Amino acid sequence: MENKPQKMPKVAKVKNKAPAEIQITAEQLLREAKERDLEILPPPPKQKISDPAELADYQHRRRKQFEDNIRKNRSVMSNWFKYAHWEESQKEIQRSRSIFERGLDVDHRNVTLWLKYTEMEMRNKQVNHARNLWDRAVTILPRVNQFWYKYTYMEEMLEHVAGARAVFERWMEWQPDEQAWQTYINFELRYHEIDRAREIYERFVFTHPEVKNWIKYARFEEKHGFIHSSRQVYERAIHFYGDDHLDEKLFIAFARFEENQKEHERSKVIYKYALEQIPKENAKELYKAYTIHEKKYGDRTGIEDVIVSKRKFQYEQEILMNPTNYDAWFDFIRLIEGEDDLEVTRETYERAIANVPPTKNKQFWRRYIYLWINYAIFEELEAQDYERVRQVYKACLEILPHKIFTFSKIWLLYAQFEIRQKNLTAARKILGMSIGMCPRDKLFRGYIDLEIQLREFDRCRILYQKFLEFGPENCVTWMKFAELETLLGDYERARSIYELAINQPRLDMPELLWKSYIDFEIAQDETDNARKLYERLLERTLHVKVWLSYAKFELNMENSEDGMNVALARRIYERANDNLKNNPEKEARVLLLENWKEFENTQGDDISQTKVNEKMPRRIKKRQKVIDEDGMEQGWEEVFDYIFPEDEASKPNLKLLAAAKNWKKNVSTTDAEE
């Protein structure tokens, strides 16, 4: 073959080697490239899938794209999120779940991955799967509070309160931050579990022993009406910190608590003690609070008008910030009443009572109701506008939710006001309406006391009958009814009332009722009836106090034959001893024998005294195992037991044990003599 000459490549010839007029830098090139990326591009055309084959092809292609992205970079979690979300959109929940699980294998500490996984399960109403995921999440990452919050929220939304409480308890074992504890407390308060919330606070203040947490605990007790418990919390907090770590905020809160309870002397003592214990450089706010307290509750003779105006402004600000702060309203009204301006005082009362408590919980209404009471008393005593007093009482009764709760004091005060106005019909109408709308013990008793004072005994009988229909288990009501009939001289009616009472299936204080019935028969010199009552009572109960009372009754009765009452009382002691032999509570039998012995010492002879002394038990000390609530042995303890001679005679083991002890005692004595 012939060799052809090779062609040389053409080289571009530069005609003009001068620099360009506009120079382009690398920075400009990068900026233009970024701007092109940020340009809003039109969305890709939508693909319409018309048959299952196209859908399968589409899903295959998309899955391949997602798998390729994951294969390129497994650590980028956004690829996993997009893949799982796309599978969820295709209603492939199991595939989505599988993708999330593969993602957890890559990075099990990724918080967002856990959250998106559980949210996917909850969106698709897979509650048990979500619950299992939360359990895994809080087990692997227990310090991520977000998991616990969402877990408890899910359980509460499912109305699974016990489950939510169990999750909270697991959370609290890790001693989380303060907000977590407060969330648990608020959860219990939403379900009105005051005792559980108190137990959480007890653990909270020792896990996070800051002053503000003790104050929160005390205010929680105060808010729910446990004033004594709130005071104890403050005292425990002071004792907890000791003299070396006292904080002025704690003492200020404690003193203000006592101030709200109108315990001004207590508040003053707290301020003085704090000022003595805390260094002056750390007690600036304490001095300020003490000065304000002294200005408010100290000697007011030297207080100037400008101080009064300042206090007025202060109260106005408190009321403006919290209109339902009834303590502030009371203080404000008391300050206004000192100015002797009836119209201004009336206007202040109207402003105060307009702030109705926002909840139907009675404890939040207690302070509010006293605003109405003070208003009515002011109109009656100071303004002497009696028609306005009626309007105040009527408006108060209209605003009360009687179906939920009521205040008997309002009804009674209203009726007493009408009596003072010599309007007896209106007073009876008010009290009748009260027991019809909201039958309460206090209302019935107030109405009955009114009719007794008016000597309307037939009305009293009717009221007692209504009262007993409302509460047949109330022994005091039965006793008062019978006492009324006794005072009126209708003894048969009183006896019938007592019979009805003791035959009730349920009584709150049956022992008082039986005693009252027996005392009634004794007062009427119906000894046989009283004796029968004792026998009937012993058929129901064999309590040692009943036997003692029966014996005392027989001893004090006057009999025609000398010594008859002593013999009857002795017979009762013997019956009681025979009945109490099988009683597992040996103390009751010991008490009976001691009283019997005292009785024989005063009423019996040598033979009867010897007989009782032979029955007296011997006190011994023995050891027994201590078992706790879990059934575990906690050791041994020494207890006292009683051995009765009658039991020793009937039980050979006890007799043999006594003989062995006597032999041991005799042997010890012989050795000592030798």
C-alpha positions in Angstrom: 0.0 0.0 0.0 1.1 3.4 -0.7 2.0 5.7 2.1 -0.3 8.8 2.1 1.1 11.9 3.8 -0.7 12.7 7.1 -2.7 15.9 7.4 -1.7 18.3 10.2 -4.5 19.7 12.4 -5.5 23.2 11.8 -4.6 25.7 14.5 -6.9 28.7 15.0 -5.0 31.9 14.4 -5.6 34.7 16.8 -6.0 37.9 14.9 -6.3 40.3 17.8 -4.3 39.5 20.9 -5.4 42.7 22.8 -7.4 42.2 26.1 -11.2 42.2 25.9 -13.0 45.4 26.9 -15.2 43.6 29.5 -13.3 41.2 31.7 -15.2 38.2 33.2 -14.0 37.0 36.6 -14.4 33.6 38.3 -16.6 35.2 40.9 -19.0 36.4 38.2 -19.1 32.9 36.6 -20.0 31.3 40.0 -22.7 33.9 40.7 -24.3 33.5 37.3 -24.3 29.7 37.8 -26.0 30.1 41.2 -28.6 32.4 39.8 -29.5 29.9 37.2 -30.1 27.2 39.9 -32.4 29.6 41.7 -34.5 30.3 38.7 -38.1 29.0 39.0 -38.5 26.3 36.4 -41.8 25.2 35.2 -43.0 22.0 36.8 -42.6 18.8 34.7 -45.6 17.6 32.8 -48.0 15.4 34.8 -48.1 11.8 33.8 -51.5 10.1 33.5 -51.5 6.4 34.4 -54.3 4.6 32.7 -53.7 0.9 33.5 -51.9 -1.3 36.1 -49.1 -2.1 33.8 -48.2 1.6 33.5 -48.5 2.0 37.3 -46.2 -0.9 37.9 -43.7 0.5 35.4 -43.9 3.9 37.1 -43.4 2.4 40.5 -40.5 0.3 39.3 -38.7 3.3 37.8 -39.3 5.5 40.9 -38.1 2.8 43.3 -35.0 2.3 41.2 -34.3 6.1 41.4 -34.7 6.1 45.2 -32.6 3.0 45.6 -29.9 4.5 43.4 -29.9 7.7 45.5 -29.6 5.7 48.7 -26.8 3.5 47.3 -24.8 6.7 46.3 -25.0 8.1 49.8 -26.6 6.1 52.6 -25.9 8.7 55.3 -28.1 11.4 53.7 -31.4 10.9 55.6 -33.4 13.1 53.3 -33.2 10.3 50.7 -34.7 7.8 53.1 -37.5 10.3 54.1 -38.5 11.0 50.5 -38.5 7.3 49.7 -40.6 6.3 52.7 -43.0 9.2 52.1 -43.4 8.2 48.4 -44.2 4.7 49.4 -46.8 6.0 51.9 -48.4 8.1 49.2 -48.7 4.9 47.1 -50.5 3.2 50.1 -47.6 0.8 50.5 -47.5 1.1 54.3 -45.5 -2.1 54.7 -42.8 -0.9 52.2 -42.7 2.5 53.9 -42.2 0.8 57.2 -39.4 -1.4 55.8 -37.6 1.7 54.4 -37.8 3.4 57.8 -36.4 0.3 59.5 -33.5 0.2 57.0 -32.9 3.8 57.8 -32.7 3.1 61.5 -30.1 0.4 60.7 -28.0 3.1 59.2 -28.5 5.8 61.9 -30.5 4.8 64.9 -29.7 8.0 66.8 -31.4 10.3 64.2 -34.3 12.0 66.1 -36.0 13.2 62.9 -36.1 9.6 61.5 -37.9 8.3 64.6 -40.3 11.2 64.6 -41.2 10.8 60.9 -41.5 7.0 61.3 -44.0 7.3 64.2 -45.9 10.1 62.6 -46.4 7.9 59.5 -47.8 5.1 61.7 -50.1 7.5 63.5 -51.3 9.1 60.3 -52.3 5.7 59.1 -54.0 4.9 62.5 -51.5 2.1 63.3 -51.7 2.8 67.1 -49.9 -0.4 68.3 -47.1 0.1 65.8 -46.7 3.7 66.9 -46.7 2.6 70.6 -44.1 0.0 69.9 -42.0 2.6 68.1 -42.2 5.1 70.9 -41.2 2.3 73.3 -38.1 1.6 71.2 -37.3 5.3 70.8 -37.4 6.1 74.5 -35.4 3.0 75.3 -32.7 3.8 72.9 -32.7 7.6 73.3 -34.2 8.3 76.8 -32.8 11.8 77.1 -34.7 13.1 74.0 -37.7 14.8 75.7 -39.5 15.2 72.5 -40.1 11.5 72.3 -41.7 11.4 75.8 -43.8 14.4 75.1 -45.3 13.0 71.9 -45.7 9.5 73.5 -47.7 10.8 76.4 -49.7 13.1 74.2 -50.6 10.2 71.9 -51.7 8.1 74.9 -53.8 10.9 76.3 -55.4 11.6 72.9 -56.4 8.0 72.8 -58.0 8.5 76.3 -55.6 5.8 77.6 -55.0 7.7 80.9 -53.4 4.8 82.7 -51.0 4.2 79.8 -50.0 7.9 79.7 -49.4 7.8 83.5 -47.2 4.7 83.1 -45.2 6.5 80.4 -44.8 9.5 82.7 -43.6 7.3 85.5 -41.0 5.7 83.2 -39.9 9.2 82.1 -39.6 10.5 85.7 -37.2 7.7 86.5 -34.6 9.4 84.3 -35.0 12.7 86.3 -35.7 15.0 83.4 -35.8 18.8 83.5 -38.4 20.9 85.4 -40.8 21.3 82.5 -41.2 17.6 82.2 -42.3 17.3 85.9 -44.7 20.2 85.5 -46.2 18.6 82.4 -46.8 15.4 84.5 -48.4 17.5 87.2 -50.7 19.3 84.8 -51.7 16.0 83.3 -52.9 14.8 86.7 -54.7 18.0 87.4 -56.6 17.8 84.1 -58.2 14.6 85.6 -58.6 16.2 89.1 -56.1 13.7 90.6 -55.0 16.1 93.4 -53.4 13.4 95.6 -51.3 12.1 92.7 -50.2 15.6 91.8 -49.1 16.1 95.4 -47.0 12.9 95.3 -45.3 14.1 92.1 -44.5 17.4 93.7 -43.0 15.6 96.6 -40.6 13.8 94.3 -40.1 17.0 92.1 -38.8 19.3 94.9 -36.2 16.7 95.9 -35.1 16.0 92.3 -34.8 19.8 91.5 -34.4 21.4 94.9 -34.7 25.0 93.8 -36.6 27.6 95.8 -39.0 28.3 92.9 -40.1 24.7 92.9 -40.9 24.7 96.6 -42.9 27.8 96.1 -44.8 26.2 93.3 -45.6 23.3 95.5 -46.9 25.5 98.3 -49.0 27.6 95.9 -50.4 24.4 94.4 -51.6 23.4 97.9 -53.0 26.9 98.5 -54.8 27.0 95.2 -56.6 23.8 95.9 -57.7 25.0 99.4 -55.2 23.0 101.5 -54.0 25.9 103.6 -52.4 23.9 106.4 -50.6 21.7 103.9 -49.3 24.8 102.1 -47.9 26.2 105.3 -46.2 22.9 106.1 -44.5 23.0 102.6 -43.1 26.4 103.4 -41.9 25.3 106.8 -40.3 22.1 105.3 -38.6 24.2 102.6 -37.0 26.5 105.3 -35.9 23.4 107.2 -34.6 21.8 104.0 -32.2 24.7 103.1 -31.0 25.2 106.7 -29.5 28.4 108.0 -26.6 28.5 105.5 -28.6 28.5 102.3 -31.6 30.6 103.0 -33.2 32.6 100.1 -35.2 35.8 100.5 -37.7 34.8 97.8 -38.8 31.8 99.9 -39.5 34.0 103.0 -41.3 36.7 100.9 -43.5 34.0 99.4 -44.2 32.5 102.8 -45.0 35.8 104.4 -47.3 36.8 101.5 -49.1 33.5 101.9 -49.8 34.2 105.5 -50.8 37.7 104.6 -53.4 36.3 102.1 -54.7 34.2 104.9 -55.1 37.3 107.1 -52.4 36.0 109.5 -50.6 39.3 109.8 -48.8 38.4 113.0 -47.4 35.3 111.4 -46.3 37.3 108.4 -44.6 39.8 110.6 -42.7 37.1 112.6 -41.6 35.5 109.3 -40.2 38.8 108.0 -38.3 39.4 111.3 -36.8 35.9 111.4 -35.7 36.2 107.8 -34.1 39.6 108.4 -32.2 38.2 111.3 -30.9 35.1 109.4 -30.2 36.5 105.9 -27.3 39.0 105.4 -28.4 42.5 104.7 -26.7 42.7 101.3 -28.9 39.7 100.2 -32.1 41.0 101.6 -33.0 44.1 99.6 -36.3 42.8 98.3 -37.1 41.4 101.8 -36.7 44.8 103.4 -39.0 46.3 100.7 -41.7 43.7 101.2 -41.5 44.1 104.9 -41.9 47.9 104.6 -44.9 47.5 102.4 -46.4 45.0 104.9 -46.0 47.4 107.8 -47.5 50.2 105.9 -50.6 48.0 105.1 -51.1 46.4 108.4 -49.1 48.4 111.0 -50.3 51.5 113.0 -52.4 53.4 110.5 -52.7 56.5 112.6 -49.6 58.0 111.1 -50.2 57.0 107.5 -50.7 59.9 105.2 -53.3 60.3 102.5 -50.7 59.9 99.8 -49.9 56.4 101.1 -53.6 55.5 100.9 -53.8 56.8 97.3 -50.7 54.7 96.5 -52.4 51.6 97.9 -55.5 52.3 95.9 -53.5 52.5 92.8 -51.7 49.3 93.7 -55.0 47.5 94.2 -56.4 48.8 91.0 -53.4 47.4 89.2 -53.8 44.0 90.8 -57.5 43.9 90.0 -56.7 45.0 86.4 -54.2 42.2 86.0 -56.4 39.5 87.7 -60.1 40.5 88.0 -60.8 37.3 90.0 -58.3 38.1 92.7 -61.0 38.4 95.4 -58.5 39.0 98.2 -57.5 42.2 96.4 -61.2 43.1 96.0 -61.7 42.7 99.7 -58.8 44.9 100.6 -59.8 47.4 98.0 -63.4 47.5 99.3 -62.3 47.8 102.9 -60.1 50.8 101.9 -63.1 52.4 100.1 -65.5 51.8 103.0 -63.2 53.9 105.2 -64.0 57.0 103.1 -67.7 56.8 104.1 -68.9 57.4 100.5 -71.9 55.2 100.0 -72.2 55.6 96.2 -68.5 54.9 95.6 -68.6 51.9 97.9 -71.7 50.5 96.2 -70.1 51.0 92.8 -67.0 49.2 94.0 -69.1 46.2 95.2 -70.9 46.1 91.8 -67.6 46.0 90.0 -66.4 43.2 92.3 -69.4 40.9 92.0 -69.3 41.3 88.2 -66.2 39.1 88.2 -67.9 35.7 88.3 -65.5 32.7 88.7 -64.8 31.1 85.3 -65.2 27.5 86.6 -68.0 25.6 88.3 -65.7 24.3 91.0 -67.1 25.3 94.4 -63.8 26.0 96.0 -63.2 28.9 93.6 -66.6 30.4 94.6 -66.0 30.5 98.3 -64.3 33.8 98.4 -66.5 35.2 95.7 -69.7 34.5 97.7 -68.4 36.5 100.6 -68.4 39.6 98.3 -72.1 39.2 98.0 -72.5 38.6 101.8 -70.5 41.7 102.6 -72.5 43.7 100.0 -75.8 42.7 101.6 -74.6 43.5 105.1 -73.3 46.9 103.9 -76.7 47.7 102.3 -78.5 46.7 105.5 -76.3 48.2 108.2 -74.6 51.2 106.5 -76.9 52.2 103.6 -80.1 50.9 105.3 -81.6 50.3 101.9 -83.7 47.1 102.7 -85.2 46.7 99.2 -81.7 46.8 97.7 -80.7 44.1 100.3 -83.4 41.8 98.8 -82.2 42.5 95.3 -78.6 41.6 96.3 -79.7 38.3 97.8 -82.0 37.4 94.9 -79.2 38.2 92.3 -76.8 36.1 94.3 -79.2 33.1 94.4 -79.9 33.5 90.6 -76.2 33.3 89.7 -75.4 30.2 91.8 -75.5 26.9 89.9 -77.8 25.1 92.4 -77.8 21.8 90.4 -74.0 21.5 90.8 -73.5 23.2 94.2 -75.0 25.8 96.5 -74.2 27.8 99.6 -76.5 27.2 102.5 -75.2 30.4 104.2 -76.8 32.6 101.6 -80.3 31.0 102.0 -80.1 31.2 105.7 -78.9 34.8 105.8 -81.6 35.8 103.3 -84.3 34.2 105.5 -82.9 35.8 108.7 -83.0 39.2 107.0 -86.7 38.7 106.2 -87.4 37.7 109.8 -85.7 40.9 110.9 -88.0 42.7 108.6 -90.9 40.9 110.3 -91.8 39.1 107.0 -92.3 35.6 108.2 -94.1 34.3 105.1 -91.3 35.4 102.9 -88.7 33.7 105.1 -90.6 30.4 105.1 -91.0 30.7 101.3 -87.2 31.2 100.9 -86.3 28.2 103.1 -88.9 26.0 101.5 -87.5 26.9 98.1 -84.0 26.1 99.3 -84.8 22.6 100.5 -86.7 22.0 97.4 -83.9 23.1 95.0 -80.9 21.9 97.0 -81.7 19.8 100.1 -78.8 20.2 102.5 -78.5 19.3 106.2 -77.6 22.8 107.2 -80.7 24.2 105.4 -83.1 21.6 107.1 -81.6 22.4 110.5 -81.9 26.1 110.1 -85.5 25.8 109.0 -86.3 23.5 111.9 -84.6 25.9 114.4 -86.7 28.7 113.1 -90.0 26.8 113.5 -89.0 25.7 117.0 -88.4 29.3 118.0 -91.8 30.1 116.6 -93.4 27.1 118.5 -94.7 25.7 115.2 -94.2 22.0 116.2 -96.5 20.5 113.5 -94.3 22.2 110.9 -91.2 20.9 112.7 -92.6 17.3 112.4 -93.2 17.8 108.7 -89.7 19.1 108.2 -88.2 16.3 110.1 -90.1 13.8 108.0 -88.8 15.5 104.8 -85.3 15.6 106.3 -85.3 11.9 107.0 -86.6 11.1 103.6 -83.6 13.0 102.2 -81.0 11.3 104.6 -82.4 8.3 106.5 -78.9 7.2 107.6 -78.3 10.4 109.6 -78.5 9.3 113.3 -78.4 12.9 114.6 -81.6 13.8 112.8 -83.4 10.8 114.3 -82.2 11.7 117.7 -83.2 15.4 117.4 -86.6 14.3 116.2 -87.1 12.0 119.1 -85.9 14.7 121.5 -88.4 17.1 120.1 -91.2 14.6 120.7 -89.9 13.9 124.2 -89.9 17.6 125.1 -93.5 17.8 123.8 -94.5 14.9 126.1 -95.4 12.5 123.3 -93.3 9.6 124.5 -95.0 6.9 122.4 -94.2 8.9 119.3 -90.6 9.4 120.4 -90.3 5.6 121.1 -91.7 4.9 117.6 -89.2 7.2 116.0 -86.4 5.4 117.8 -87.7 2.0 116.7 -87.8 3.2 113.1 -84.3 4.6 113.4 -82.6 1.4 114.8 -84.3 -0.7 112.1 -82.7 1.4 109.2 -80.4 -0.8 107.0 -77.6 1.8 107.1 -76.7 4.3 109.8 -73.7 6.6 110.1 -73.4 6.5 114.0 -75.5 3.6 115.3 -73.8 3.5 118.7 -75.0 7.0 119.5 -78.5 6.2 118.4 -78.7 3.1 120.6 -77.3 5.0 123.6 -79.8 7.8 123.1 -82.7 5.3 122.9 -81.6 3.5 126.1 -81.1 6.8 127.9 -84.6 7.8 126.8 -86.1 4.6 128.3 -84.1 5.1 131.5 -85.3 8.7 131.8 -88.9 7.5 131.5 -88.2 4.9 134.3 -88.9 2.1 131.8 -86.3 -0.3 133.1 -87.6 -3.4 131.4 -87.6 -1.6 128.0 -84.0 -0.5 128.5 -83.0 -4.0 129.5 -84.7 -5.4 126.4 -82.9 -2.8 124.3 -79.6 -4.0 125.7 -80.5 -7.6 124.9 -81.5 -6.6 121.3 -78.2 -4.7 120.9 -76.2 -7.7 122.1 -77.9 -9.7 119.4 -76.3 -7.4 116.8 -72.9 -6.8 118.4 -70.9 -8.3 121.3 -68.6 -5.3 121.7 -67.1 -5.1 125.2 -68.3 -1.5 125.8 -71.9 -2.7 125.3 -71.4 -5.3 128.1 -69.8 -2.8 130.4 -72.6 -0.3 129.8 -75.2 -3.0 130.4 -73.6 -4.1 133.7 -73.3 -0.5 134.9 -77.0 0.0 134.0 -78.0 -3.0 136.1 -75.8 -1.9 139.0 -77.4 1.6 139.1 -81.0 0.3 138.8 -83.0 0.4 142.1 -84.5 -3.1 142.9 -87.0 -4.1 145.4 -84.8 -6.8 146.9 -81.4 -5.8 148.4 -78.5 -7.0 146.4 -80.5 -7.8 143.4 -78.9 -5.2 141.2 -75.4 -6.5 142.2 -76.4 -10.1 141.3 -77.8 -9.0 137.9 -74.6 -7.0 137.1 -72.4 -10.0 138.1 -74.5 -12.2 135.8 -73.9 -9.8 132.9 -70.1 -9.9 133.6 -70.2 -13.7 133.6 -72.1 -13.7 130.3 -69.7 -11.2 128.8 -66.7 -13.3 129.8 -68.2 -16.4 128.3 -69.0 -14.6 125.0 -65.6 -13.0 124.8 -63.6 -16.2 125.2 -63.7 -16.8 121.4 -62.9 -13.2 120.6 -59.5 -13.0 118.9 -58.9 -9.5 120.4 -57.7 -10.4 123.9 -57.5 -6.8 124.9 -61.3 -6.6 125.0 -61.5 -9.6 127.4 -58.8 -8.0 129.6 -60.7 -4.8 129.8 -63.8 -6.7 130.8 -62.0 -8.6 133.6 -60.4 -5.4 134.9 -63.8 -3.7 135.2 -65.3 -6.9 136.7 -62.5 -6.9 139.3 -63.1 -3.3 140.1 -66.8 -4.1 140.5 -66.2 -7.0 142.8 -63.7 -4.9 144.9 -66.5 -2.4 145.7 -69.6 -4.6 145.6 -68.5 -8.2 146.1 -67.3 -10.4 148.9 -64.1 -12.5 149.4 -65.4 -15.4 147.5 -66.5 -13.4 144.4 -63.2 -11.4 144.5 -61.2 -14.6 144.6 -63.2 -16.0 141.7 -62.5 -13.0 139.6 -58.8 -12.9 140.5 -58.5 -16.5 139.3 -59.7 -15.4 135.9 -57.2 -12.6 135.5 -54.8 -13.2 132.7 -51.0 -13.4 132.9 -49.1 -11.0 130.7 -46.2 -12.5 128.7 -43.7 -11.3 126.3 -43.1 -13.1 123.0 -41.4 -12.7 119.7 -43.1 -12.7 116.3 -42.0 -12.2 112.7 -42.5 -8.8 111.0 -43.9 -9.2 107.5 -44.0 -6.1 105.2 -46.7 -5.3 102.6 -44.8 -7.4 100.0 -44.9 -10.5 102.2 -41.1 -10.3 102.9 -39.7 -11.0 106.4 -38.3 -7.9 108.0 -37.0 -9.5 111.3 -38.5 -10.1 114.7 -40.3 -7.9 117.2 -41.4 -8.3 120.8 -45.1 -8.2 121.6 -47.2 -8.7 124.7 -49.8 -11.4 124.9 -52.2 -12.6 127.5 -52.8 -16.2 128.8 -56.0 -16.8 130.7 -56.2 -19.5 133.3 -59.5 -20.7 131.9 -57.8 -21.3 128.5 -54.9 -23.2 130.2 -57.4 -25.6 131.8 -59.1 -26.2 128.4 -55.9 -26.4 126.4 -53.3 -29.0 127.6 -50.5 -27.4 125.6 -50.8 -24.2 127.6 -51.0 -26.1 130.8 -47.8 -28.0 130.0 -46.0 -24.8 129.0 -46.9 -23.2 132.3 -45.6 -26.3 134.2 -42.4 -26.2 132.3 -41.9 -22.5 133.2 -42.5 -23.2 136.9 -40.0 -26.1 136.9 -37.4 -23.8 135.3 -38.0 -21.2 137.9 -37.7 -23.7 140.7 -34.4 -25.0 139.3 -33.0 -21.5 139.1 -34.0 -20.9 142.7 -32.3 -24.1 143.9 -29.1 -23.3 142.1 -29.0 -19.9 143.6 -29.4 -21.3 147.1 -26.6 -23.8 146.6 
